[in-house]
Amino acid sequence: MGLAEAASGADPASGLQAARELRELAERLEALQVRSARKHGWSWQEIAFFLGVSKQAVHKKYASRTG
């Protein structure tokens, strides 16, 4: 069973597990794209705009991870 199917299915255990896996995947994808944006010279403000968060929030979350 795929994640989308499990996430929208009737079994709460499968649905919750799928939701967890999707959240973890989204976090990894976001971190990867923030690193890429910084390597391409993007400002924290630009990254924050596309993530729909404040500059301070994205900086606090990723500044120590991006070097």
PDBQT receptor file of N, H, CA, C and O in Angstrom, charges set to zero:
ATOM      1  N   MET A   1       0.856  -1.191   0.000  1.00  0.00    +0.000 N 
ATOM      2  CA  MET A   1       0.000   0.000   0.000  1.00  0.00    +0.000 C 
ATOM      3  C   MET A   1       0.888   1.235   0.000  1.00  0.00    +0.000 C 
ATOM      4  O   MET A   1       1.848   1.313   0.766  1.00  0.00    +0.000 OA
ATOM      5  N   GLY A   2       0.570   2.197  -0.854  1.00  0.00    +0.000 N 
ATOM      6  H   GLY A   2      -0.210   2.134  -1.476  1.00  0.00    +0.000 HD
ATOM      7  CA  GLY A   2       1.337   3.428  -0.950  1.00  0.00    +0.000 C 
ATOM      8  C   GLY A   2       0.985   4.407   0.161  1.00  0.00    +0.000 C 
ATOM      9  O   GLY A   2      -0.038   4.259   0.829  1.00  0.00    +0.000 OA
ATOM     10  N   LEU A   3       1.824   5.389   0.351  1.00  0.00    +0.000 N 
ATOM     11  H   LEU A   3       2.655   5.509  -0.192  1.00  0.00    +0.000 HD
ATOM     12  CA  LEU A   3       1.606   6.385   1.402  1.00  0.00    +0.000 C 
ATOM     13  C   LEU A   3       0.300   7.138   1.223  1.00  0.00    +0.000 C 
ATOM     14  O   LEU A   3      -0.441   7.331   2.186  1.00  0.00    +0.000 OA
ATOM     15  N   ALA A   4       0.015   7.561   0.015  1.00  0.00    +0.000 N 
ATOM     16  H   ALA A   4       0.617   7.404  -0.768  1.00  0.00    +0.000 HD
ATOM     17  CA  ALA A   4      -1.219   8.325  -0.220  1.00  0.00    +0.000 C 
ATOM     18  C   ALA A   4      -2.445   7.477   0.092  1.00  0.00    +0.000 C 
ATOM     19  O   ALA A   4      -3.405   7.955   0.695  1.00  0.00    +0.000 OA
ATOM     20  N   GLU A   5      -2.403   6.233  -0.318  1.00  0.00    +0.000 N 
ATOM     21  H   GLU A   5      -1.623   5.845  -0.808  1.00  0.00    +0.000 HD
ATOM     22  CA  GLU A   5      -3.527   5.338  -0.047  1.00  0.00    +0.000 C 
ATOM     23  C   GLU A   5      -3.669   5.095   1.451  1.00  0.00    +0.000 C 
ATOM     24  O   GLU A   5      -4.777   5.131   1.987  1.00  0.00    +0.000 OA
ATOM     25  N   ALA A   6      -2.553   4.848   2.124  1.00  0.00    +0.000 N 
ATOM     26  H   ALA A   6      -1.653   4.818   1.689  1.00  0.00    +0.000 HD
ATOM     27  CA  ALA A   6      -2.592   4.610   3.566  1.00  0.00    +0.000 C 
ATOM     28  C   ALA A   6      -3.054   5.846   4.325  1.00  0.00    +0.000 C 
ATOM     29  O   ALA A   6      -3.826   5.743   5.278  1.00  0.00    +0.000 OA
ATOM     30  N   ALA A   7      -2.580   7.020   3.899  1.00  0.00    +0.000 N 
ATOM     31  H   ALA A   7      -1.953   7.103   3.124  1.00  0.00    +0.000 HD
ATOM     32  CA  ALA A   7      -2.922   8.266   4.587  1.00  0.00    +0.000 C 
ATOM     33  C   ALA A   7      -4.405   8.580   4.491  1.00  0.00    +0.000 C 
ATOM     34  O   ALA A   7      -4.965   9.212   5.387  1.00  0.00    +0.000 OA
ATOM     35  N   SER A   8      -5.044   8.145   3.414  1.00  0.00    +0.000 N 
ATOM     36  H   SER A   8      -4.589   7.632   2.686  1.00  0.00    +0.000 HD
ATOM     37  CA  SER A   8      -6.458   8.465   3.230  1.00  0.00    +0.000 C 
ATOM     38  C   SER A   8      -7.378   7.280   3.507  1.00  0.00    +0.000 C 
ATOM     39  O   SER A   8      -8.588   7.362   3.297  1.00  0.00    +0.000 OA
ATOM     40  N   GLY A   9      -6.802   6.188   3.976  1.00  0.00    +0.000 N 
ATOM     41  H   GLY A   9      -5.819   6.121   4.146  1.00  0.00    +0.000 HD
ATOM     42  CA  GLY A   9      -7.592   4.990   4.234  1.00  0.00    +0.000 C 
ATOM     43  C   GLY A   9      -8.339   5.032   5.556  1.00  0.00    +0.000 C 
ATOM     44  O   GLY A   9      -8.236   5.992   6.319  1.00  0.00    +0.000 OA
ATOM     45  N   ALA A  10      -9.085   3.980   5.806  1.00  0.00    +0.000 N 
ATOM     46  H   ALA A  10      -9.169   3.199   5.186  1.00  0.00    +0.000 HD
ATOM     47  CA  ALA A  10      -9.934   3.903   6.992  1.00  0.00    +0.000 C 
ATOM     48  C   ALA A  10      -9.198   3.404   8.233  1.00  0.00    +0.000 C 
ATOM     49  O   ALA A  10      -9.686   3.582   9.349  1.00  0.00    +0.000 OA
ATOM     50  N   ASP A  11      -8.029   2.779   8.056  1.00  0.00    +0.000 N 
ATOM     51  H   ASP A  11      -7.633   2.634   7.149  1.00  0.00    +0.000 HD
ATOM     52  CA  ASP A  11      -7.288   2.229   9.200  1.00  0.00    +0.000 C 
ATOM     53  C   ASP A  11      -6.468   3.333   9.864  1.00  0.00    +0.000 C 
ATOM     54  O   ASP A  11      -5.527   3.846   9.259  1.00  0.00    +0.000 OA
ATOM     55  N   PRO A  12      -6.810   3.707  11.104  1.00  0.00    +0.000 N 
ATOM     56  CA  PRO A  12      -6.086   4.795  11.767  1.00  0.00    +0.000 C 
ATOM     57  C   PRO A  12      -4.595   4.509  11.956  1.00  0.00    +0.000 C 
ATOM     58  O   PRO A  12      -3.780   5.424  11.836  1.00  0.00    +0.000 OA
ATOM     59  N   ALA A  13      -4.228   3.281  12.246  1.00  0.00    +0.000 N 
ATOM     60  H   ALA A  13      -4.890   2.538  12.343  1.00  0.00    +0.000 HD
ATOM     61  CA  ALA A  13      -2.809   2.958  12.452  1.00  0.00    +0.000 C 
ATOM     62  C   ALA A  13      -2.021   3.197  11.171  1.00  0.00    +0.000 C 
ATOM     63  O   ALA A  13      -0.962   3.824  11.193  1.00  0.00    +0.000 OA
ATOM     64  N   SER A  14      -2.538   2.700  10.066  1.00  0.00    +0.000 N 
ATOM     65  H   SER A  14      -3.398   2.191  10.048  1.00  0.00    +0.000 HD
ATOM     66  CA  SER A  14      -1.865   2.907   8.775  1.00  0.00    +0.000 C 
ATOM     67  C   SER A  14      -1.863   4.383   8.393  1.00  0.00    +0.000 C 
ATOM     68  O   SER A  14      -0.866   4.893   7.883  1.00  0.00    +0.000 OA
ATOM     69  N   GLY A  15      -2.960   5.057   8.635  1.00  0.00    +0.000 N 
ATOM     70  H   GLY A  15      -3.770   4.642   9.049  1.00  0.00    +0.000 HD
ATOM     71  CA  GLY A  15      -3.059   6.472   8.312  1.00  0.00    +0.000 C 
ATOM     72  C   GLY A  15      -2.095   7.323   9.104  1.00  0.00    +0.000 C 
ATOM     73  O   GLY A  15      -1.453   8.219   8.555  1.00  0.00    +0.000 OA
ATOM     74  N   LEU A  16      -1.990   7.049  10.386  1.00  0.00    +0.000 N 
ATOM     75  H   LEU A  16      -2.511   6.321  10.831  1.00  0.00    +0.000 HD
ATOM     76  CA  LEU A  16      -1.070   7.816  11.228  1.00  0.00    +0.000 C 
ATOM     77  C   LEU A  16       0.380   7.530  10.867  1.00  0.00    +0.000 C 
ATOM     78  O   LEU A  16       1.206   8.443  10.844  1.00  0.00    +0.000 OA
ATOM     79  N   GLN A  17       0.692   6.281  10.587  1.00  0.00    +0.000 N 
ATOM     80  H   GLN A  17       0.021   5.540  10.605  1.00  0.00    +0.000 HD
ATOM     81  CA  GLN A  17       2.054   5.937  10.175  1.00  0.00    +0.000 C 
ATOM     82  C   GLN A  17       2.398   6.635   8.864  1.00  0.00    +0.000 C 
ATOM     83  O   GLN A  17       3.502   7.156   8.709  1.00  0.00    +0.000 OA
ATOM     84  N   ALA A  18       1.463   6.647   7.928  1.00  0.00    +0.000 N 
ATOM     85  H   ALA A  18       0.566   6.224   8.054  1.00  0.00    +0.000 HD
ATOM     86  CA  ALA A  18       1.689   7.325   6.654  1.00  0.00    +0.000 C 
ATOM     87  C   ALA A  18       1.871   8.824   6.864  1.00  0.00    +0.000 C 
ATOM     88  O   ALA A  18       2.732   9.439   6.233  1.00  0.00    +0.000 OA
ATOM     89  N   ALA A  19       1.074   9.410   7.738  1.00  0.00    +0.000 N 
ATOM     90  H   ALA A  19       0.376   8.910   8.250  1.00  0.00    +0.000 HD
ATOM     91  CA  ALA A  19       1.200  10.838   8.024  1.00  0.00    +0.000 C 
ATOM     92  C   ALA A  19       2.578  11.149   8.602  1.00  0.00    +0.000 C 
ATOM     93  O   ALA A  19       3.192  12.157   8.253  1.00  0.00    +0.000 OA
ATOM     94  N   ARG A  20       3.055  10.284   9.481  1.00  0.00    +0.000 N 
ATOM     95  H   ARG A  20       2.556   9.465   9.764  1.00  0.00    +0.000 HD
ATOM     96  CA  ARG A  20       4.388  10.460  10.065  1.00  0.00    +0.000 C 
ATOM     97  C   ARG A  20       5.460  10.382   8.983  1.00  0.00    +0.000 C 
ATOM     98  O   ARG A  20       6.356  11.224   8.929  1.00  0.00    +0.000 OA
ATOM     99  N   GLU A  21       5.367   9.375   8.125  1.00  0.00    +0.000 N 
ATOM    100  H   GLU A  21       4.638   8.691   8.169  1.00  0.00    +0.000 HD
ATOM    101  CA  GLU A  21       6.352   9.216   7.063  1.00  0.00    +0.000 C 
ATOM    102  C   GLU A  21       6.332  10.395   6.095  1.00  0.00    +0.000 C 
ATOM    103  O   GLU A  21       7.385  10.844   5.642  1.00  0.00    +0.000 OA
ATOM    104  N   LEU A  22       5.158  10.889   5.781  1.00  0.00    +0.000 N 
ATOM    105  H   LEU A  22       4.302  10.524   6.148  1.00  0.00    +0.000 HD
ATOM    106  CA  LEU A  22       5.049  12.056   4.902  1.00  0.00    +0.000 C 
ATOM    107  C   LEU A  22       5.643  13.302   5.549  1.00  0.00    +0.000 C 
ATOM    108  O   LEU A  22       6.315  14.089   4.883  1.00  0.00    +0.000 OA
ATOM    109  N   ARG A  23       5.396  13.483   6.851  1.00  0.00    +0.000 N 
ATOM    110  H   ARG A  23       4.850  12.843   7.392  1.00  0.00    +0.000 HD
ATOM    111  CA  ARG A  23       5.966  14.627   7.571  1.00  0.00    +0.000 C 
ATOM    112  C   ARG A  23       7.487  14.558   7.557  1.00  0.00    +0.000 C 
ATOM    113  O   ARG A  23       8.149  15.568   7.319  1.00  0.00    +0.000 OA
ATOM    114  N   GLU A  24       8.049  13.378   7.808  1.00  0.00    +0.000 N 
ATOM    115  H   GLU A  24       7.511  12.557   8.001  1.00  0.00    +0.000 HD
ATOM    116  CA  GLU A  24       9.500  13.219   7.807  1.00  0.00    +0.000 C 
ATOM    117  C   GLU A  24      10.080  13.460   6.423  1.00  0.00    +0.000 C 
ATOM    118  O   GLU A  24      11.141  14.069   6.290  1.00  0.00    +0.000 OA
ATOM    119  N   LEU A  25       9.396  12.992   5.402  1.00  0.00    +0.000 N 
ATOM    120  H   LEU A  25       8.534  12.497   5.510  1.00  0.00    +0.000 HD
ATOM    121  CA  LEU A  25       9.835  13.224   4.028  1.00  0.00    +0.000 C 
ATOM    122  C   LEU A  25       9.807  14.713   3.696  1.00  0.00    +0.000 C 
ATOM    123  O   LEU A  25      10.740  15.236   3.087  1.00  0.00    +0.000 OA
ATOM    124  N   ALA A  26       8.741  15.390   4.094  1.00  0.00    +0.000 N 
ATOM    125  H   ALA A  26       7.983  14.966   4.589  1.00  0.00    +0.000 HD
ATOM    126  CA  ALA A  26       8.623  16.831   3.842  1.00  0.00    +0.000 C 
ATOM    127  C   ALA A  26       9.739  17.598   4.558  1.00  0.00    +0.000 C 
ATOM    128  O   ALA A  26      10.286  18.547   3.997  1.00  0.00    +0.000 OA
ATOM    129  N   GLU A  27      10.077  17.207   5.769  1.00  0.00    +0.000 N 
ATOM    130  H   GLU A  27       9.633  16.436   6.225  1.00  0.00    +0.000 HD
ATOM    131  CA  GLU A  27      11.161  17.867   6.509  1.00  0.00    +0.000 C 
ATOM    132  C   GLU A  27      12.495  17.691   5.797  1.00  0.00    +0.000 C 
ATOM    133  O   GLU A  27      13.271  18.640   5.684  1.00  0.00    +0.000 OA
ATOM    134  N   ARG A  28      12.765  16.485   5.317  1.00  0.00    +0.000 N 
ATOM    135  H   ARG A  28      12.135  15.713   5.409  1.00  0.00    +0.000 HD
ATOM    136  CA  ARG A  28      14.019  16.237   4.598  1.00  0.00    +0.000 C 
ATOM    137  C   ARG A  28      14.065  17.030   3.300  1.00  0.00    +0.000 C 
ATOM    138  O   ARG A  28      15.098  17.605   2.958  1.00  0.00    +0.000 OA
ATOM    139  N   LEU A  29      12.961  17.063   2.584  1.00  0.00    +0.000 N 
ATOM    140  H   LEU A  29      12.122  16.596   2.862  1.00  0.00    +0.000 HD
ATOM    141  CA  LEU A  29      12.890  17.812   1.332  1.00  0.00    +0.000 C 
ATOM    142  C   LEU A  29      13.089  19.303   1.574  1.00  0.00    +0.000 C 
ATOM    143  O   LEU A  29      13.813  19.964   0.830  1.00  0.00    +0.000 OA
ATOM    144  N   GLU A  30      12.447  19.836   2.615  1.00  0.00    +0.000 N 
ATOM    145  H   GLU A  30      11.859  19.299   3.220  1.00  0.00    +0.000 HD
ATOM    146  CA  GLU A  30      12.602  21.251   2.930  1.00  0.00    +0.000 C 
ATOM    147  C   GLU A  30      14.054  21.573   3.254  1.00  0.00    +0.000 C 
ATOM    148  O   GLU A  30      14.595  22.559   2.754  1.00  0.00    +0.000 OA
ATOM    149  N   ALA A  31      14.690  20.756   4.082  1.00  0.00    +0.000 N 
ATOM    150  H   ALA A  31      14.251  19.955   4.488  1.00  0.00    +0.000 HD
ATOM    151  CA  ALA A  31      16.087  20.999   4.454  1.00  0.00    +0.000 C 
ATOM    152  C   ALA A  31      16.993  20.960   3.227  1.00  0.00    +0.000 C 
ATOM    153  O   ALA A  31      17.888  21.792   3.083  1.00  0.00    +0.000 OA
ATOM    154  N   LEU A  32      16.759  20.001   2.352  1.00  0.00    +0.000 N 
ATOM    155  H   LEU A  32      16.032  19.325   2.469  1.00  0.00    +0.000 HD
ATOM    156  CA  LEU A  32      17.543  19.888   1.126  1.00  0.00    +0.000 C 
ATOM    157  C   LEU A  32      17.388  21.139   0.273  1.00  0.00    +0.000 C 
ATOM    158  O   LEU A  32      18.375  21.655  -0.249  1.00  0.00    +0.000 OA
ATOM    159  N   GLN A  33      16.170  21.628   0.126  1.00  0.00    +0.000 N 
ATOM    160  H   GLN A  33      15.368  21.208   0.550  1.00  0.00    +0.000 HD
ATOM    161  CA  GLN A  33      15.922  22.791  -0.717  1.00  0.00    +0.000 C 
ATOM    162  C   GLN A  33      16.429  24.084  -0.079  1.00  0.00    +0.000 C 
ATOM    163  O   GLN A  33      16.862  24.993  -0.788  1.00  0.00    +0.000 OA
ATOM    164  N   VAL A  34      16.382  24.176   1.241  1.00  0.00    +0.000 N 
ATOM    165  H   VAL A  34      16.031  23.438   1.817  1.00  0.00    +0.000 HD
ATOM    166  CA  VAL A  34      16.950  25.355   1.913  1.00  0.00    +0.000 C 
ATOM    167  C   VAL A  34      18.462  25.383   1.686  1.00  0.00    +0.000 C 
ATOM    168  O   VAL A  34      19.020  26.435   1.376  1.00  0.00    +0.000 OA
ATOM    169  N   ARG A  35      19.127  24.238   1.837  1.00  0.00    +0.000 N 
ATOM    170  H   ARG A  35      18.673  23.383   2.090  1.00  0.00    +0.000 HD
ATOM    171  CA  ARG A  35      20.574  24.184   1.578  1.00  0.00    +0.000 C 
ATOM    172  C   ARG A  35      20.878  24.588   0.138  1.00  0.00    +0.000 C 
ATOM    173  O   ARG A  35      21.819  25.340  -0.114  1.00  0.00    +0.000 OA
ATOM    174  N   SER A  36      20.089  24.093  -0.795  1.00  0.00    +0.000 N 
ATOM    175  H   SER A  36      19.325  23.482  -0.590  1.00  0.00    +0.000 HD
ATOM    176  CA  SER A  36      20.288  24.430  -2.198  1.00  0.00    +0.000 C 
ATOM    177  C   SER A  36      20.099  25.925  -2.438  1.00  0.00    +0.000 C 
ATOM    178  O   SER A  36      20.904  26.554  -3.125  1.00  0.00    +0.000 OA
ATOM    179  N   ALA A  37      19.050  26.483  -1.878  1.00  0.00    +0.000 N 
ATOM    180  H   ALA A  37      18.396  25.972  -1.320  1.00  0.00    +0.000 HD
ATOM    181  CA  ALA A  37      18.787  27.919  -2.047  1.00  0.00    +0.000 C 
ATOM    182  C   ALA A  37      19.936  28.756  -1.492  1.00  0.00    +0.000 C 
ATOM    183  O   ALA A  37      20.359  29.729  -2.116  1.00  0.00    +0.000 OA
ATOM    184  N   ARG A  38      20.435  28.378  -0.329  1.00  0.00    +0.000 N 
ATOM    185  H   ARG A  38      20.091  27.588   0.178  1.00  0.00    +0.000 HD
ATOM    186  CA  ARG A  38      21.547  29.131   0.265  1.00  0.00    +0.000 C 
ATOM    187  C   ARG A  38      22.800  29.020  -0.599  1.00  0.00    +0.000 C 
ATOM    188  O   ARG A  38      23.526  29.999  -0.771  1.00  0.00    +0.000 OA
ATOM    189  N   LYS A  39      23.056  27.831  -1.143  1.00  0.00    +0.000 N 
ATOM    190  H   LYS A  39      22.467  27.035  -1.003  1.00  0.00    +0.000 HD
ATOM    191  CA  LYS A  39      24.214  27.652  -2.026  1.00  0.00    +0.000 C 
ATOM    192  C   LYS A  39      24.084  28.495  -3.287  1.00  0.00    +0.000 C 
ATOM    193  O   LYS A  39      25.086  28.893  -3.882  1.00  0.00    +0.000 OA
ATOM    194  N   HIS A  40      22.851  28.764  -3.691  1.00  0.00    +0.000 N 
ATOM    195  H   HIS A  40      22.038  28.441  -3.208  1.00  0.00    +0.000 HD
ATOM    196  CA  HIS A  40      22.609  29.592  -4.872  1.00  0.00    +0.000 C 
ATOM    197  C   HIS A  40      22.506  31.081  -4.526  1.00  0.00    +0.000 C 
ATOM    198  O   HIS A  40      22.150  31.896  -5.378  1.00  0.00    +0.000 OA
ATOM    199  N   GLY A  41      22.813  31.428  -3.293  1.00  0.00    +0.000 N 
ATOM    200  H   GLY A  41      23.102  30.766  -2.601  1.00  0.00    +0.000 HD
ATOM    201  CA  GLY A  41      22.878  32.830  -2.901  1.00  0.00    +0.000 C 
ATOM    202  C   GLY A  41      21.577  33.450  -2.434  1.00  0.00    +0.000 C 
ATOM    203  O   GLY A  41      21.495  34.669  -2.279  1.00  0.00    +0.000 OA
ATOM    204  N   TRP A  42      20.562  32.638  -2.209  1.00  0.00    +0.000 N 
ATOM    205  H   TRP A  42      20.629  31.648  -2.335  1.00  0.00    +0.000 HD
ATOM    206  CA  TRP A  42      19.290  33.183  -1.747  1.00  0.00    +0.000 C 
ATOM    207  C   TRP A  42      19.420  33.711  -0.321  1.00  0.00    +0.000 C 
ATOM    208  O   TRP A  42      20.161  33.163   0.494  1.00  0.00    +0.000 OA
ATOM    209  N   SER A  43      18.691  34.776  -0.040  1.00  0.00    +0.000 N 
ATOM    210  H   SER A  43      18.088  35.221  -0.703  1.00  0.00    +0.000 HD
ATOM    211  CA  SER A  43      18.644  35.327   1.313  1.00  0.00    +0.000 C 
ATOM    212  C   SER A  43      17.651  34.517   2.156  1.00  0.00    +0.000 C 
ATOM    213  O   SER A  43      16.814  33.783   1.631  1.00  0.00    +0.000 OA
ATOM    214  N   TRP A  44      17.769  34.673   3.459  1.00  0.00    +0.000 N 
ATOM    215  H   TRP A  44      18.449  35.270   3.886  1.00  0.00    +0.000 HD
ATOM    216  CA  TRP A  44      16.804  34.020   4.354  1.00  0.00    +0.000 C 
ATOM    217  C   TRP A  44      15.397  34.539   4.088  1.00  0.00    +0.000 C 
ATOM    218  O   TRP A  44      14.425  33.793   4.200  1.00  0.00    +0.000 OA
ATOM    219  N   GLN A  45      15.290  35.807   3.739  1.00  0.00    +0.000 N 
ATOM    220  H   GLN A  45      16.080  36.413   3.647  1.00  0.00    +0.000 HD
ATOM    221  CA  GLN A  45      13.982  36.408   3.442  1.00  0.00    +0.000 C 
ATOM    222  C   GLN A  45      13.336  35.747   2.229  1.00  0.00    +0.000 C 
ATOM    223  O   GLN A  45      12.142  35.452   2.243  1.00  0.00    +0.000 OA
ATOM    224  N   GLU A  46      14.119  35.518   1.188  1.00  0.00    +0.000 N 
ATOM    225  H   GLU A  46      15.090  35.758   1.177  1.00  0.00    +0.000 HD
ATOM    226  CA  GLU A  46      13.584  34.871  -0.018  1.00  0.00    +0.000 C 
ATOM    227  C   GLU A  46      13.113  33.444   0.288  1.00  0.00    +0.000 C 
ATOM    228  O   GLU A  46      12.042  33.027  -0.151  1.00  0.00    +0.000 OA
ATOM    229  N   ILE A  47      13.914  32.719   1.031  1.00  0.00    +0.000 N 
ATOM    230  H   ILE A  47      14.785  33.058   1.388  1.00  0.00    +0.000 HD
ATOM    231  CA  ILE A  47      13.548  31.345   1.392  1.00  0.00    +0.000 C 
ATOM    232  C   ILE A  47      12.283  31.353   2.233  1.00  0.00    +0.000 C 
ATOM    233  O   ILE A  47      11.370  30.562   2.000  1.00  0.00    +0.000 OA
ATOM    234  N   ALA A  48      12.232  32.237   3.200  1.00  0.00    +0.000 N 
ATOM    235  H   ALA A  48      12.975  32.879   3.390  1.00  0.00    +0.000 HD
ATOM    236  CA  ALA A  48      11.069  32.333   4.088  1.00  0.00    +0.000 C 
ATOM    237  C   ALA A  48       9.798  32.620   3.296  1.00  0.00    +0.000 C 
ATOM    238  O   ALA A  48       8.745  32.054   3.590  1.00  0.00    +0.000 OA
ATOM    239  N   PHE A  49       9.886  33.489   2.303  1.00  0.00    +0.000 N 
ATOM    240  H   PHE A  49      10.741  33.949   2.065  1.00  0.00    +0.000 HD
ATOM    241  CA  PHE A  49       8.729  33.823   1.478  1.00  0.00    +0.000 C 
ATOM    242  C   PHE A  49       8.139  32.567   0.838  1.00  0.00    +0.000 C 
ATOM    243  O   PHE A  49       6.929  32.348   0.895  1.00  0.00    +0.000 OA
ATOM    244  N   PHE A  50       8.984  31.756   0.237  1.00  0.00    +0.000 N 
ATOM    245  H   PHE A  50       9.966  31.935   0.190  1.00  0.00    +0.000 HD
ATOM    246  CA  PHE A  50       8.500  30.565  -0.457  1.00  0.00    +0.000 C 
ATOM    247  C   PHE A  50       8.026  29.480   0.506  1.00  0.00    +0.000 C 
ATOM    248  O   PHE A  50       7.185  28.660   0.138  1.00  0.00    +0.000 OA
ATOM    249  N   LEU A  51       8.548  29.461   1.724  1.00  0.00    +0.000 N 
ATOM    250  H   LEU A  51       9.232  30.127   2.022  1.00  0.00    +0.000 HD
ATOM    251  CA  LEU A  51       8.090  28.487   2.720  1.00  0.00    +0.000 C 
ATOM    252  C   LEU A  51       6.857  28.980   3.487  1.00  0.00    +0.000 C 
ATOM    253  O   LEU A  51       6.212  28.212   4.199  1.00  0.00    +0.000 OA
ATOM    254  N   GLY A  52       6.544  30.259   3.333  1.00  0.00    +0.000 N 
ATOM    255  H   GLY A  52       7.068  30.883   2.754  1.00  0.00    +0.000 HD
ATOM    256  CA  GLY A  52       5.384  30.806   4.031  1.00  0.00    +0.000 C 
ATOM    257  C   GLY A  52       5.598  30.976   5.515  1.00  0.00    +0.000 C 
ATOM    258  O   GLY A  52       4.669  30.833   6.309  1.00  0.00    +0.000 OA
ATOM    259  N   VAL A  53       6.841  31.285   5.889  1.00  0.00    +0.000 N 
ATOM    260  H   VAL A  53       7.596  31.401   5.244  1.00  0.00    +0.000 HD
ATOM    261  CA  VAL A  53       7.189  31.507   7.299  1.00  0.00    +0.000 C 
ATOM    262  C   VAL A  53       7.970  32.806   7.408  1.00  0.00    +0.000 C 
ATOM    263  O   VAL A  53       8.279  33.444   6.402  1.00  0.00    +0.000 OA
ATOM    264  N   SER A  54       8.284  33.191   8.634  1.00  0.00    +0.000 N 
ATOM    265  H   SER A  54       8.033  32.673   9.452  1.00  0.00    +0.000 HD
ATOM    266  CA  SER A  54       9.075  34.410   8.825  1.00  0.00    +0.000 C 
ATOM    267  C   SER A  54      10.554  34.135   8.561  1.00  0.00    +0.000 C 
ATOM    268  O   SER A  54      11.019  32.998   8.638  1.00  0.00    +0.000 OA
ATOM    269  N   LYS A  55      11.267  35.195   8.253  1.00  0.00    +0.000 N 
ATOM    270  H   LYS A  55      10.889  36.118   8.190  1.00  0.00    +0.000 HD
ATOM    271  CA  LYS A  55      12.711  35.096   8.052  1.00  0.00    +0.000 C 
ATOM    272  C   LYS A  55      13.373  34.564   9.316  1.00  0.00    +0.000 C 
ATOM    273  O   LYS A  55      14.295  33.751   9.247  1.00  0.00    +0.000 OA
ATOM    274  N   GLN A  56      12.905  35.023  10.460  1.00  0.00    +0.000 N 
ATOM    275  H   GLN A  56      12.156  35.683  10.516  1.00  0.00    +0.000 HD
ATOM    276  CA  GLN A  56      13.483  34.593  11.726  1.00  0.00    +0.000 C 
ATOM    277  C   GLN A  56      13.274  33.095  11.953  1.00  0.00    +0.000 C 
ATOM    278  O   GLN A  56      14.165  32.406  12.449  1.00  0.00    +0.000 OA
ATOM    279  N   ALA A  57      12.091  32.599  11.586  1.00  0.00    +0.000 N 
ATOM    280  H   ALA A  57      11.367  33.159  11.183  1.00  0.00    +0.000 HD
ATOM    281  CA  ALA A  57      11.795  31.180  11.799  1.00  0.00    +0.000 C 
ATOM    282  C   ALA A  57      12.694  30.291  10.944  1.00  0.00    +0.000 C 
ATOM    283  O   ALA A  57      13.240  29.300  11.430  1.00  0.00    +0.000 OA
ATOM    284  N   VAL A  58      12.843  30.647   9.674  1.00  0.00    +0.000 N 
ATOM    285  H   VAL A  58      12.398  31.451   9.279  1.00  0.00    +0.000 HD
ATOM    286  CA  VAL A  58      13.660  29.805   8.804  1.00  0.00    +0.000 C 
ATOM    287  C   VAL A  58      15.134  29.914   9.179  1.00  0.00    +0.000 C 
ATOM    288  O   VAL A  58      15.866  28.927   9.113  1.00  0.00    +0.000 OA
ATOM    289  N   HIS A  59      15.567  31.093   9.567  1.00  0.00    +0.000 N 
ATOM    290  H   HIS A  59      14.972  31.895   9.621  1.00  0.00    +0.000 HD
ATOM    291  CA  HIS A  59      16.961  31.272   9.987  1.00  0.00    +0.000 C 
ATOM    292  C   HIS A  59      17.248  30.463  11.243  1.00  0.00    +0.000 C 
ATOM    293  O   HIS A  59      18.270  29.782  11.323  1.00  0.00    +0.000 OA
ATOM    294  N   LYS A  60      16.356  30.534  12.220  1.00  0.00    +0.000 N 
ATOM    295  H   LYS A  60      15.526  31.087  12.154  1.00  0.00    +0.000 HD
ATOM    296  CA  LYS A  60      16.536  29.791  13.466  1.00  0.00    +0.000 C 
ATOM    297  C   LYS A  60      16.608  28.282  13.214  1.00  0.00    +0.000 C 
ATOM    298  O   LYS A  60      17.401  27.572  13.833  1.00  0.00    +0.000 OA
ATOM    299  N   LYS A  61      15.775  27.815  12.306  1.00  0.00    +0.000 N 
ATOM    300  H   LYS A  61      15.131  28.391  11.803  1.00  0.00    +0.000 HD
ATOM    301  CA  LYS A  61      15.699  26.372  12.042  1.00  0.00    +0.000 C 
ATOM    302  C   LYS A  61      16.907  25.870  11.244  1.00  0.00    +0.000 C 
ATOM    303  O   LYS A  61      17.375  24.756  11.480  1.00  0.00    +0.000 OA
ATOM    304  N   TYR A  62      17.417  26.674  10.305  1.00  0.00    +0.000 N 
ATOM    305  H   TYR A  62      17.036  27.579  10.114  1.00  0.00    +0.000 HD
ATOM    306  CA  TYR A  62      18.414  26.162   9.368  1.00  0.00    +0.000 C 
ATOM    307  C   TYR A  62      19.796  26.811   9.398  1.00  0.00    +0.000 C 
ATOM    308  O   TYR A  62      20.718  26.275   8.783  1.00  0.00    +0.000 OA
ATOM    309  N   ALA A  63      19.978  27.913  10.067  1.00  0.00    +0.000 N 
ATOM    310  H   ALA A  63      19.229  28.349  10.566  1.00  0.00    +0.000 HD
ATOM    311  CA  ALA A  63      21.256  28.626   9.992  1.00  0.00    +0.000 C 
ATOM    312  C   ALA A  63      22.429  27.744  10.403  1.00  0.00    +0.000 C 
ATOM    313  O   ALA A  63      23.474  27.769   9.754  1.00  0.00    +0.000 OA
ATOM    314  N   SER A  64      22.275  26.984  11.447  1.00  0.00    +0.000 N 
ATOM    315  H   SER A  64      21.426  26.964  11.974  1.00  0.00    +0.000 HD
ATOM    316  CA  SER A  64      23.388  26.150  11.900  1.00  0.00    +0.000 C 
ATOM    317  C   SER A  64      23.586  24.921  11.004  1.00  0.00    +0.000 C 
ATOM    318  O   SER A  64      24.646  24.297  11.046  1.00  0.00    +0.000 OA
ATOM    319  N   ARG A  65      22.594  24.571  10.208  1.00  0.00    +0.000 N 
ATOM    320  H   ARG A  65      21.732  25.077  10.174  1.00  0.00    +0.000 HD
ATOM    321  CA  ARG A  65      22.692  23.395   9.332  1.00  0.00    +0.000 C 
ATOM    322  C   ARG A  65      23.286  23.712   7.975  1.00  0.00    +0.000 C 
ATOM    323  O   ARG A  65      23.776  22.815   7.288  1.00  0.00    +0.000 OA
ATOM    324  N   THR A  66      23.250  24.972   7.579  1.00  0.00    +0.000 N 
ATOM    325  H   THR A  66      22.852  25.701   8.137  1.00  0.00    +0.000 HD
ATOM    326  CA  THR A  66      23.675  25.312   6.227  1.00  0.00    +0.000 C 
ATOM    327  C   THR A  66      25.089  25.867   6.159  1.00  0.00    +0.000 C 
ATOM    328  O   THR A  66      25.651  25.999   5.072  1.00  0.00    +0.000 OA
ATOM    329  N   GLY A  67      25.660  26.190   7.293  1.00  0.00    +0.000 N 
ATOM    330  H   GLY A  67      25.203  26.083   8.176  1.00  0.00    +0.000 HD
ATOM    331  CA  GLY A  67      27.035  26.672   7.307  1.00  0.00    +0.000 C 
ATOM    332  C   GLY A  67      27.245  28.076   6.870  1.00  0.00    +0.000 C 
ATOM    333  O   GLY A  67      28.379  28.555   6.855  1.00  0.00    +0.000 OA
TER     334      GLY A  67
